[in-house]
Amino acid sequence: MAIYTKPEALGIIRRAFGPDVAEALAGGLPDRIDLDDPADAALLFRLGLSRDRLLNALGAES
């Protein structure tokens, strides 16, 4: 189970995409994000945050 607090998630987004993207997405994120929860995964997808896009931005292979 992968659960992140909003500050943790924003830290990851900030490292991957920069502070402007993190700031723009901050208002749309819940206080707690469960990556195994279909509703949270759908929200992240709508915000453009797929697992592959995130890993690519961080320089990892998916």
CHARMM-style PDB file with segment names, atoms N, HN, CA, C and O in Angstrom:
ATOM      1  N   MET     1       0.849  -1.166   0.000  1.00  0.00      PROA
ATOM      2  CA  MET     1       0.000   0.000   0.000  1.00  0.00      PROA
ATOM      3  C   MET     1       0.901   1.238   0.000  1.00  0.00      PROA
ATOM      4  O   MET     1       1.799   1.363   0.833  1.00  0.00      PROA
ATOM      5  N   ALA     2       0.652   2.146  -0.940  1.00  0.00      PROA
ATOM      6  HN  ALA     2      -0.077   2.045  -1.617  1.00  0.00      PROA
ATOM      7  CA  ALA     2       1.430   3.379  -1.029  1.00  0.00      PROA
ATOM      8  C   ALA     2       0.521   4.561  -0.717  1.00  0.00      PROA
ATOM      9  O   ALA     2      -0.310   4.957  -1.535  1.00  0.00      PROA
ATOM     10  N   ILE     3       0.693   5.110   0.470  1.00  0.00      PROA
ATOM     11  HN  ILE     3       1.368   4.788   1.134  1.00  0.00      PROA
ATOM     12  CA  ILE     3      -0.102   6.252   0.898  1.00  0.00      PROA
ATOM     13  C   ILE     3       0.843   7.417   1.160  1.00  0.00      PROA
ATOM     14  O   ILE     3       1.851   7.272   1.851  1.00  0.00      PROA
ATOM     15  N   TYR     4       0.503   8.568   0.600  1.00  0.00      PROA
ATOM     16  HN  TYR     4      -0.316   8.686   0.038  1.00  0.00      PROA
ATOM     17  CA  TYR     4       1.315   9.764   0.763  1.00  0.00      PROA
ATOM     18  C   TYR     4       0.464  10.891   1.324  1.00  0.00      PROA
ATOM     19  O   TYR     4      -0.723  11.006   1.019  1.00  0.00      PROA
ATOM     20  N   THR     5       1.082  11.711   2.139  1.00  0.00      PROA
ATOM     21  HN  THR     5       2.046  11.618   2.387  1.00  0.00      PROA
ATOM     22  CA  THR     5       0.411  12.928   2.571  1.00  0.00      PROA
ATOM     23  C   THR     5       0.532  13.942   1.434  1.00  0.00      PROA
ATOM     24  O   THR     5       1.356  13.780   0.534  1.00  0.00      PROA
ATOM     25  N   LYS     6      -0.274  14.960   1.481  1.00  0.00      PROA
ATOM     26  HN  LYS     6      -0.943  15.091   2.213  1.00  0.00      PROA
ATOM     27  CA  LYS     6      -0.220  15.998   0.453  1.00  0.00      PROA
ATOM     28  C   LYS     6       1.175  16.632   0.371  1.00  0.00      PROA
ATOM     29  O   LYS     6       1.692  16.804  -0.734  1.00  0.00      PROA
ATOM     30  N   PRO     7       1.805  16.985   1.508  1.00  0.00      PROA
ATOM     31  CA  PRO     7       3.162  17.551   1.415  1.00  0.00      PROA
ATOM     32  C   PRO     7       4.178  16.583   0.797  1.00  0.00      PROA
ATOM     33  O   PRO     7       5.056  17.005   0.044  1.00  0.00      PROA
ATOM     34  N   GLU     8       4.061  15.295   1.111  1.00  0.00      PROA
ATOM     35  HN  GLU     8       3.348  14.952   1.723  1.00  0.00      PROA
ATOM     36  CA  GLU     8       4.973  14.311   0.510  1.00  0.00      PROA
ATOM     37  C   GLU     8       4.771  14.256  -1.002  1.00  0.00      PROA
ATOM     38  O   GLU     8       5.735  14.266  -1.768  1.00  0.00      PROA
ATOM     39  N   ALA     9       3.511  14.198  -1.418  1.00  0.00      PROA
ATOM     40  HN  ALA     9       2.728  14.190  -0.796  1.00  0.00      PROA
ATOM     41  CA  ALA     9       3.207  14.134  -2.848  1.00  0.00      PROA
ATOM     42  C   ALA     9       3.702  15.384  -3.564  1.00  0.00      PROA
ATOM     43  O   ALA     9       4.271  15.295  -4.652  1.00  0.00      PROA
ATOM     44  N   LEU    10       3.489  16.541  -2.961  1.00  0.00      PROA
ATOM     45  HN  LEU    10       3.027  16.613  -2.077  1.00  0.00      PROA
ATOM     46  CA  LEU    10       3.942  17.783  -3.584  1.00  0.00      PROA
ATOM     47  C   LEU    10       5.466  17.844  -3.671  1.00  0.00      PROA
ATOM     48  O   LEU    10       6.006  18.410  -4.621  1.00  0.00      PROA
ATOM     49  N   GLY    11       6.159  17.272  -2.696  1.00  0.00      PROA
ATOM     50  HN  GLY    11       5.720  16.813  -1.924  1.00  0.00      PROA
ATOM     51  CA  GLY    11       7.619  17.208  -2.756  1.00  0.00      PROA
ATOM     52  C   GLY    11       8.099  16.376  -3.934  1.00  0.00      PROA
ATOM     53  O   GLY    11       9.055  16.745  -4.615  1.00  0.00      PROA
ATOM     54  N   ILE    12       7.434  15.253  -4.171  1.00  0.00      PROA
ATOM     55  HN  ILE    12       6.657  14.953  -3.618  1.00  0.00      PROA
ATOM     56  CA  ILE    12       7.783  14.396  -5.308  1.00  0.00      PROA
ATOM     57  C   ILE    12       7.487  15.121  -6.616  1.00  0.00      PROA
ATOM     58  O   ILE    12       8.306  15.114  -7.536  1.00  0.00      PROA
ATOM     59  N   ILE    13       6.321  15.745  -6.694  1.00  0.00      PROA
ATOM     60  HN  ILE    13       5.656  15.751  -5.947  1.00  0.00      PROA
ATOM     61  CA  ILE    13       5.941  16.483  -7.903  1.00  0.00      PROA
ATOM     62  C   ILE    13       6.916  17.633  -8.143  1.00  0.00      PROA
ATOM     63  O   ILE    13       7.309  17.886  -9.281  1.00  0.00      PROA
ATOM     64  N   ARG    14       7.300  18.317  -7.094  1.00  0.00      PROA
ATOM     65  HN  ARG    14       6.980  18.111  -6.169  1.00  0.00      PROA
ATOM     66  CA  ARG    14       8.242  19.437  -7.202  1.00  0.00      PROA
ATOM     67  C   ARG    14       9.585  18.963  -7.761  1.00  0.00      PROA
ATOM     68  O   ARG    14      10.161  19.610  -8.636  1.00  0.00      PROA
ATOM     69  N   ARG    15      10.082  17.830  -7.254  1.00  0.00      PROA
ATOM     70  HN  ARG    15       9.614  17.304  -6.544  1.00  0.00      PROA
ATOM     71  CA  ARG    15      11.358  17.288  -7.753  1.00  0.00      PROA
ATOM     72  C   ARG    15      11.248  16.853  -9.211  1.00  0.00      PROA
ATOM     73  O   ARG    15      12.178  17.033  -9.996  1.00  0.00      PROA
ATOM     74  N   ALA    16      10.104  16.280  -9.559  1.00  0.00      PROA
ATOM     75  HN  ALA    16       9.348  16.133  -8.921  1.00  0.00      PROA
ATOM     76  CA  ALA    16       9.938  15.740 -10.906  1.00  0.00      PROA
ATOM     77  C   ALA    16       9.640  16.810 -11.949  1.00  0.00      PROA
ATOM     78  O   ALA    16      10.187  16.774 -13.052  1.00  0.00      PROA
ATOM     79  N   PHE    17       8.776  17.759 -11.605  1.00  0.00      PROA
ATOM     80  HN  PHE    17       8.331  17.788 -10.710  1.00  0.00      PROA
ATOM     81  CA  PHE    17       8.267  18.691 -12.611  1.00  0.00      PROA
ATOM     82  C   PHE    17       8.536  20.157 -12.308  1.00  0.00      PROA
ATOM     83  O   PHE    17       8.271  21.019 -13.146  1.00  0.00      PROA
ATOM     84  N   GLY    18       9.060  20.450 -11.122  1.00  0.00      PROA
ATOM     85  HN  GLY    18       9.275  19.749 -10.442  1.00  0.00      PROA
ATOM     86  CA  GLY    18       9.368  21.827 -10.765  1.00  0.00      PROA
ATOM     87  C   GLY    18       8.311  22.460  -9.873  1.00  0.00      PROA
ATOM     88  O   GLY    18       7.193  21.957  -9.761  1.00  0.00      PROA
ATOM     89  N   PRO    19       8.678  23.568  -9.240  1.00  0.00      PROA
ATOM     90  CA  PRO    19       7.789  24.209  -8.270  1.00  0.00      PROA
ATOM     91  C   PRO    19       6.518  24.794  -8.883  1.00  0.00      PROA
ATOM     92  O   PRO    19       5.482  24.839  -8.219  1.00  0.00      PROA
ATOM     93  N   ASP    20       6.578  25.239 -10.128  1.00  0.00      PROA
ATOM     94  HN  ASP    20       7.419  25.202 -10.667  1.00  0.00      PROA
ATOM     95  CA  ASP    20       5.380  25.818 -10.744  1.00  0.00      PROA
ATOM     96  C   ASP    20       4.281  24.779 -10.919  1.00  0.00      PROA
ATOM     97  O   ASP    20       3.108  25.059 -10.672  1.00  0.00      PROA
ATOM     98  N   VAL    21       4.664  23.580 -11.344  1.00  0.00      PROA
ATOM     99  HN  VAL    21       5.616  23.352 -11.544  1.00  0.00      PROA
ATOM    100  CA  VAL    21       3.677  22.509 -11.521  1.00  0.00      PROA
ATOM    101  C   VAL    21       3.125  22.090 -10.168  1.00  0.00      PROA
ATOM    102  O   VAL    21       1.917  21.903 -10.022  1.00  0.00      PROA
ATOM    103  N   ALA    22       3.996  21.941  -9.178  1.00  0.00      PROA
ATOM    104  HN  ALA    22       4.977  22.093  -9.297  1.00  0.00      PROA
ATOM    105  CA  ALA    22       3.539  21.553  -7.838  1.00  0.00      PROA
ATOM    106  C   ALA    22       2.549  22.576  -7.294  1.00  0.00      PROA
ATOM    107  O   ALA    22       1.518  22.208  -6.732  1.00  0.00      PROA
ATOM    108  N   GLU    23       2.861  23.849  -7.458  1.00  0.00      PROA
ATOM    109  HN  GLU    23       3.700  24.148  -7.915  1.00  0.00      PROA
ATOM    110  CA  GLU    23       1.972  24.902  -6.966  1.00  0.00      PROA
ATOM    111  C   GLU    23       0.627  24.870  -7.691  1.00  0.00      PROA
ATOM    112  O   GLU    23      -0.420  25.060  -7.072  1.00  0.00      PROA
ATOM    113  N   ALA    24       0.658  24.630  -8.995  1.00  0.00      PROA
ATOM    114  HN  ALA    24       1.508  24.475  -9.497  1.00  0.00      PROA
ATOM    115  CA  ALA    24      -0.574  24.590  -9.779  1.00  0.00      PROA
ATOM    116  C   ALA    24      -1.467  23.416  -9.383  1.00  0.00      PROA
ATOM    117  O   ALA    24      -2.692  23.525  -9.437  1.00  0.00      PROA
ATOM    118  N   LEU    25      -0.862  22.295  -8.986  1.00  0.00      PROA
ATOM    119  HN  LEU    25       0.133  22.207  -8.943  1.00  0.00      PROA
ATOM    120  CA  LEU    25      -1.636  21.101  -8.640  1.00  0.00      PROA
ATOM    121  C   LEU    25      -2.037  21.048  -7.171  1.00  0.00      PROA
ATOM    122  O   LEU    25      -2.909  20.260  -6.804  1.00  0.00      PROA
ATOM    123  N   ALA    26      -1.433  21.854  -6.339  1.00  0.00      PROA
ATOM    124  HN  ALA    26      -0.726  22.495  -6.637  1.00  0.00      PROA
ATOM    125  CA  ALA    26      -1.641  21.769  -4.889  1.00  0.00      PROA
ATOM    126  C   ALA    26      -3.108  21.859  -4.497  1.00  0.00      PROA
ATOM    127  O   ALA    26      -3.553  21.124  -3.616  1.00  0.00      PROA
ATOM    128  N   GLY    27      -3.857  22.730  -5.124  1.00  0.00      PROA
ATOM    129  HN  GLY    27      -3.495  23.327  -5.840  1.00  0.00      PROA
ATOM    130  CA  GLY    27      -5.258  22.894  -4.767  1.00  0.00      PROA
ATOM    131  C   GLY    27      -6.133  21.717  -5.141  1.00  0.00      PROA
ATOM    132  O   GLY    27      -7.215  21.551  -4.577  1.00  0.00      PROA
ATOM    133  N   GLY    28      -5.690  20.896  -6.076  1.00  0.00      PROA
ATOM    134  HN  GLY    28      -4.811  21.030  -6.533  1.00  0.00      PROA
ATOM    135  CA  GLY    28      -6.490  19.762  -6.521  1.00  0.00      PROA
ATOM    136  C   GLY    28      -6.192  18.455  -5.824  1.00  0.00      PROA
ATOM    137  O   GLY    28      -6.862  17.453  -6.071  1.00  0.00      PROA
ATOM    138  N   LEU    29      -5.193  18.451  -4.951  1.00  0.00      PROA
ATOM    139  HN  LEU    29      -4.649  19.266  -4.750  1.00  0.00      PROA
ATOM    140  CA  LEU    29      -4.812  17.211  -4.274  1.00  0.00      PROA
ATOM    141  C   LEU    29      -5.494  17.088  -2.921  1.00  0.00      PROA
ATOM    142  O   LEU    29      -5.640  18.077  -2.202  1.00  0.00      PROA
ATOM    143  N   PRO    30      -5.913  15.872  -2.572  1.00  0.00      PROA
ATOM    144  CA  PRO    30      -6.468  15.657  -1.231  1.00  0.00      PROA
ATOM    145  C   PRO    30      -5.347  15.641  -0.189  1.00  0.00      PROA
ATOM    146  O   PRO    30      -4.169  15.600  -0.543  1.00  0.00      PROA
ATOM    147  N   ASP    31      -5.712  15.672   1.086  1.00  0.00      PROA
ATOM    148  HN  ASP    31      -6.669  15.705   1.374  1.00  0.00      PROA
ATOM    149  CA  ASP    31      -4.717  15.666   2.168  1.00  0.00      PROA
ATOM    150  C   ASP    31      -3.956  14.354   2.249  1.00  0.00      PROA
ATOM    151  O   ASP    31      -2.821  14.323   2.725  1.00  0.00      PROA
ATOM    152  N   ARG    32      -4.571  13.269   1.788  1.00  0.00      PROA
ATOM    153  HN  ARG    32      -5.493  13.294   1.401  1.00  0.00      PROA
ATOM    154  CA  ARG    32      -3.966  11.936   1.832  1.00  0.00      PROA
ATOM    155  C   ARG    32      -4.229  11.270   0.491  1.00  0.00      PROA
ATOM    156  O   ARG    32      -5.361  11.278   0.007  1.00  0.00      PROA
ATOM    157  N   ILE    33      -3.202  10.697  -0.111  1.00  0.00      PROA
ATOM    158  HN  ILE    33      -2.283  10.690   0.282  1.00  0.00      PROA
ATOM    159  CA  ILE    33      -3.320  10.069  -1.419  1.00  0.00      PROA
ATOM    160  C   ILE    33      -2.916   8.610  -1.298  1.00  0.00      PROA
ATOM    161  O   ILE    33      -1.789   8.293  -0.919  1.00  0.00      PROA
ATOM    162  N   ASP    34      -3.852   7.726  -1.625  1.00  0.00      PROA
ATOM    163  HN  ASP    34      -4.768   7.984  -1.932  1.00  0.00      PROA
ATOM    164  CA  ASP    34      -3.614   6.287  -1.596  1.00  0.00      PROA
ATOM    165  C   ASP    34      -3.512   5.810  -3.040  1.00  0.00      PROA
ATOM    166  O   ASP    34      -4.512   5.785  -3.757  1.00  0.00      PROA
ATOM    167  N   LEU    35      -2.320   5.433  -3.467  1.00  0.00      PROA
ATOM    168  HN  LEU    35      -1.508   5.453  -2.885  1.00  0.00      PROA
ATOM    169  CA  LEU    35      -2.117   5.034  -4.854  1.00  0.00      PROA
ATOM    170  C   LEU    35      -2.846   3.748  -5.214  1.00  0.00      PROA
ATOM    171  O   LEU    35      -3.030   3.458  -6.396  1.00  0.00      PROA
ATOM    172  N   ASP    36      -3.264   2.973  -4.218  1.00  0.00      PROA
ATOM    173  HN  ASP    36      -3.114   3.209  -3.258  1.00  0.00      PROA
ATOM    174  CA  ASP    36      -4.015   1.752  -4.481  1.00  0.00      PROA
ATOM    175  C   ASP    36      -5.519   2.004  -4.544  1.00  0.00      PROA
ATOM    176  O   ASP    36      -6.284   1.099  -4.877  1.00  0.00      PROA
ATOM    177  N   ASP    37      -5.940   3.204  -4.232  1.00  0.00      PROA
ATOM    178  HN  ASP    37      -5.318   3.939  -3.961  1.00  0.00      PROA
ATOM    179  CA  ASP    37      -7.355   3.572  -4.274  1.00  0.00      PROA
ATOM    180  C   ASP    37      -7.695   4.022  -5.695  1.00  0.00      PROA
ATOM    181  O   ASP    37      -7.103   4.982  -6.188  1.00  0.00      PROA
ATOM    182  N   PRO    38      -8.634   3.350  -6.360  1.00  0.00      PROA
ATOM    183  CA  PRO    38      -8.973   3.718  -7.737  1.00  0.00      PROA
ATOM    184  C   PRO    38      -9.394   5.185  -7.889  1.00  0.00      PROA
ATOM    185  O   PRO    38      -9.089   5.810  -8.905  1.00  0.00      PROA
ATOM    186  N   ALA    39     -10.081   5.731  -6.903  1.00  0.00      PROA
ATOM    187  HN  ALA    39     -10.329   5.224  -6.078  1.00  0.00      PROA
ATOM    188  CA  ALA    39     -10.512   7.132  -6.987  1.00  0.00      PROA
ATOM    189  C   ALA    39      -9.310   8.074  -6.958  1.00  0.00      PROA
ATOM    190  O   ALA    39      -9.262   9.040  -7.720  1.00  0.00      PROA
ATOM    191  N   ASP    40      -8.345   7.800  -6.091  1.00  0.00      PROA
ATOM    192  HN  ASP    40      -8.384   7.015  -5.472  1.00  0.00      PROA
ATOM    193  CA  ASP    40      -7.142   8.640  -6.029  1.00  0.00      PROA
ATOM    194  C   ASP    40      -6.303   8.482  -7.296  1.00  0.00      PROA
ATOM    195  O   ASP    40      -5.768   9.461  -7.816  1.00  0.00      PROA
ATOM    196  N   ALA    41      -6.191   7.253  -7.788  1.00  0.00      PROA
ATOM    197  HN  ALA    41      -6.626   6.458  -7.366  1.00  0.00      PROA
ATOM    198  CA  ALA    41      -5.441   7.019  -9.024  1.00  0.00      PROA
ATOM    199  C   ALA    41      -6.096   7.752 -10.193  1.00  0.00      PROA
ATOM    200  O   ALA    41      -5.401   8.314 -11.040  1.00  0.00      PROA
ATOM    201  N   ALA    42      -7.420   7.750 -10.242  1.00  0.00      PROA
ATOM    202  HN  ALA    42      -7.985   7.293  -9.554  1.00  0.00      PROA
ATOM    203  CA  ALA    42      -8.139   8.455 -11.307  1.00  0.00      PROA
ATOM    204  C   ALA    42      -7.925   9.962 -11.202  1.00  0.00      PROA
ATOM    205  O   ALA    42      -7.763  10.640 -12.217  1.00  0.00      PROA
ATOM    206  N   LEU    43      -7.925  10.482  -9.987  1.00  0.00      PROA
ATOM    207  HN  LEU    43      -8.056   9.931  -9.163  1.00  0.00      PROA
ATOM    208  CA  LEU    43      -7.678  11.911  -9.788  1.00  0.00      PROA
ATOM    209  C   LEU    43      -6.287  12.288 -10.290  1.00  0.00      PROA
ATOM    210  O   LEU    43      -6.129  13.279 -11.003  1.00  0.00      PROA
ATOM    211  N   LEU    44      -5.291  11.510  -9.924  1.00  0.00      PROA
ATOM    212  HN  LEU    44      -5.419  10.704  -9.345  1.00  0.00      PROA
ATOM    213  CA  LEU    44      -3.922  11.794 -10.362  1.00  0.00      PROA
ATOM    214  C   LEU    44      -3.818  11.738 -11.884  1.00  0.00      PROA
ATOM    215  O   LEU    44      -3.125  12.550 -12.496  1.00  0.00      PROA
ATOM    216  N   PHE    45      -4.513  10.773 -12.488  1.00  0.00      PROA
ATOM    217  HN  PHE    45      -5.076  10.114 -11.990  1.00  0.00      PROA
ATOM    218  CA  PHE    45      -4.510  10.661 -13.945  1.00  0.00      PROA
ATOM    219  C   PHE    45      -5.129  11.904 -14.581  1.00  0.00      PROA
ATOM    220  O   PHE    45      -4.602  12.433 -15.559  1.00  0.00      PROA
ATOM    221  N   ARG    46      -6.246  12.367 -14.025  1.00  0.00      PROA
ATOM    222  HN  ARG    46      -6.675  11.937 -13.230  1.00  0.00      PROA
ATOM    223  CA  ARG    46      -6.898  13.579 -14.548  1.00  0.00      PROA
ATOM    224  C   ARG    46      -5.982  14.798 -14.420  1.00  0.00      PROA
ATOM    225  O   ARG    46      -6.052  15.720 -15.233  1.00  0.00      PROA
ATOM    226  N   LEU    47      -5.136  14.796 -13.410  1.00  0.00      PROA
ATOM    227  HN  LEU    47      -5.080  14.047 -12.750  1.00  0.00      PROA
ATOM    228  CA  LEU    47      -4.186  15.892 -13.218  1.00  0.00      PROA
ATOM    229  C   LEU    47      -2.922  15.722 -14.069  1.00  0.00      PROA
ATOM    230  O   LEU    47      -2.032  16.572 -14.037  1.00  0.00      PROA
ATOM    231  N   GLY    48      -2.848  14.627 -14.826  1.00  0.00      PROA
ATOM    232  HN  GLY    48      -3.571  13.937 -14.852  1.00  0.00      PROA
ATOM    233  CA  GLY    48      -1.699  14.386 -15.688  1.00  0.00      PROA
ATOM    234  C   GLY    48      -0.537  13.709 -14.999  1.00  0.00      PROA
ATOM    235  O   GLY    48       0.597  13.784 -15.473  1.00  0.00      PROA
ATOM    236  N   LEU    49      -0.805  13.044 -13.879  1.00  0.00      PROA
ATOM    237  HN  LEU    49      -1.726  12.983 -13.494  1.00  0.00      PROA
ATOM    238  CA  LEU    49       0.266  12.424 -13.095  1.00  0.00      PROA
ATOM    239  C   LEU    49       0.202  10.906 -13.183  1.00  0.00      PROA
ATOM    240  O   LEU    49      -0.192  10.244 -12.223  1.00  0.00      PROA
ATOM    241  N   SER    50       0.578  10.361 -14.308  1.00  0.00      PROA
ATOM    242  HN  SER    50       0.898  10.898 -15.088  1.00  0.00      PROA
ATOM    243  CA  SER    50       0.641   8.912 -14.431  1.00  0.00      PROA
ATOM    244  C   SER    50       1.957   8.412 -13.840  1.00  0.00      PROA
ATOM    245  O   SER    50       2.926   9.164 -13.731  1.00  0.00      PROA
ATOM    246  N   ARG    51       1.978   7.154 -13.466  1.00  0.00      PROA
ATOM    247  HN  ARG    51       1.191   6.544 -13.555  1.00  0.00      PROA
ATOM    248  CA  ARG    51       3.195   6.546 -12.913  1.00  0.00      PROA
ATOM    249  C   ARG    51       4.349   6.664 -13.912  1.00  0.00      PROA
ATOM    250  O   ARG    51       5.461   7.031 -13.534  1.00  0.00      PROA
ATOM    251  N   ASP    52       4.087   6.354 -15.180  1.00  0.00      PROA
ATOM    252  HN  ASP    52       3.183   6.055 -15.487  1.00  0.00      PROA
ATOM    253  CA  ASP    52       5.140   6.398 -16.194  1.00  0.00      PROA
ATOM    254  C   ASP    52       5.675   7.812 -16.394  1.00  0.00      PROA
ATOM    255  O   ASP    52       6.884   8.007 -16.523  1.00  0.00      PROA
ATOM    256  N   ARG    53       4.784   8.791 -16.421  1.00  0.00      PROA
ATOM    257  HN  ARG    53       3.802   8.632 -16.316  1.00  0.00      PROA
ATOM    258  CA  ARG    53       5.229  10.184 -16.600  1.00  0.00      PROA
ATOM    259  C   ARG    53       6.085  10.625 -15.417  1.00  0.00      PROA
ATOM    260  O   ARG    53       7.098  11.303 -15.594  1.00  0.00      PROA
ATOM    261  N   LEU    54       5.679  10.240 -14.222  1.00  0.00      PROA
ATOM    262  HN  LEU    54       4.857   9.690 -14.079  1.00  0.00      PROA
ATOM    263  CA  LEU    54       6.433  10.615 -13.031  1.00  0.00      PROA
ATOM    264  C   LEU    54       7.815   9.970 -13.031  1.00  0.00      PROA
ATOM    265  O   LEU    54       8.815  10.645 -12.787  1.00  0.00      PROA
ATOM    266  N   LEU    55       7.877   8.670 -13.303  1.00  0.00      PROA
ATOM    267  HN  LEU    55       7.065   8.121 -13.502  1.00  0.00      PROA
ATOM    268  CA  LEU    55       9.169   7.982 -13.328  1.00  0.00      PROA
ATOM    269  C   LEU    55      10.076   8.554 -14.409  1.00  0.00      PROA
ATOM    270  O   LEU    55      11.277   8.719 -14.194  1.00  0.00      PROA
ATOM    271  N   ASN    56       9.511   8.854 -15.560  1.00  0.00      PROA
ATOM    272  HN  ASN    56       8.536   8.720 -15.736  1.00  0.00      PROA
ATOM    273  CA  ASN    56      10.295   9.442 -16.644  1.00  0.00      PROA
ATOM    274  C   ASN    56      10.859  10.800 -16.228  1.00  0.00      PROA
ATOM    275  O   ASN    56      12.022  11.099 -16.498  1.00  0.00      PROA
ATOM    276  N   ALA    57      10.047  11.610 -15.580  1.00  0.00      PROA
ATOM    277  HN  ALA    57       9.102  11.367 -15.360  1.00  0.00      PROA
ATOM    278  CA  ALA    57      10.496  12.930 -15.137  1.00  0.00      PROA
ATOM    279  C   ALA    57      11.587  12.830 -14.080  1.00  0.00      PROA
ATOM    280  O   ALA    57      12.454  13.700 -13.993  1.00  0.00      PROA
ATOM    281  N   LEU    58      11.547  11.771 -13.277  1.00  0.00      PROA
ATOM    282  HN  LEU    58      10.844  11.063 -13.348  1.00  0.00      PROA
ATOM    283  CA  LEU    58      12.558  11.572 -12.241  1.00  0.00      PROA
ATOM    284  C   LEU    58      13.799  10.865 -12.778  1.00  0.00      PROA
ATOM    285  O   LEU    58      14.775  10.685 -12.049  1.00  0.00      PROA
ATOM    286  N   GLY    59      13.766  10.462 -14.057  1.00  0.00      PROA
ATOM    287  HN  GLY    59      12.974  10.609 -14.649  1.00  0.00      PROA
ATOM    288  CA  GLY    59      14.923   9.836 -14.677  1.00  0.00      PROA
ATOM    289  C   GLY    59      15.011   8.341 -14.473  1.00  0.00      PROA
ATOM    290  O   GLY    59      16.081   7.756 -14.643  1.00  0.00      PROA
ATOM    291  N   ALA    60      13.912   7.716 -14.112  1.00  0.00      PROA
ATOM    292  HN  ALA    60      13.044   8.191 -13.973  1.00  0.00      PROA
ATOM    293  CA  ALA    60      13.897   6.263 -13.911  1.00  0.00      PROA
ATOM    294  C   ALA    60      13.243   5.592 -15.109  1.00  0.00      PROA
ATOM    295  O   ALA    60      12.540   6.230 -15.894  1.00  0.00      PROA
ATOM    296  N   GLU    61      13.486   4.308 -15.232  1.00  0.00      PROA
ATOM    297  HN  GLU    61      14.057   3.790 -14.595  1.00  0.00      PROA
ATOM    298  CA  GLU    61      12.806   3.538 -16.272  1.00  0.00      PROA
ATOM    299  C   GLU    61      11.568   2.925 -15.669  1.00  0.00      PROA
ATOM    300  O   GLU    61      11.587   2.450 -14.534  1.00  0.00      PROA
ATOM    301  N   SER    62      10.480   2.935 -16.436  1.00  0.00      PROA
ATOM    302  HN  SER    62      10.465   3.320 -17.359  1.00  0.00      PROA
ATOM    303  CA  SER    62       9.229   2.358 -15.920  1.00  0.00      PROA
ATOM    304  C   SER    62       9.112   0.902 -16.280  1.00  0.00      PROA
ATOM    305  OT1 SER    62       8.125   0.256 -15.929  1.00  0.00      PROA
TER     306      SER     62
END
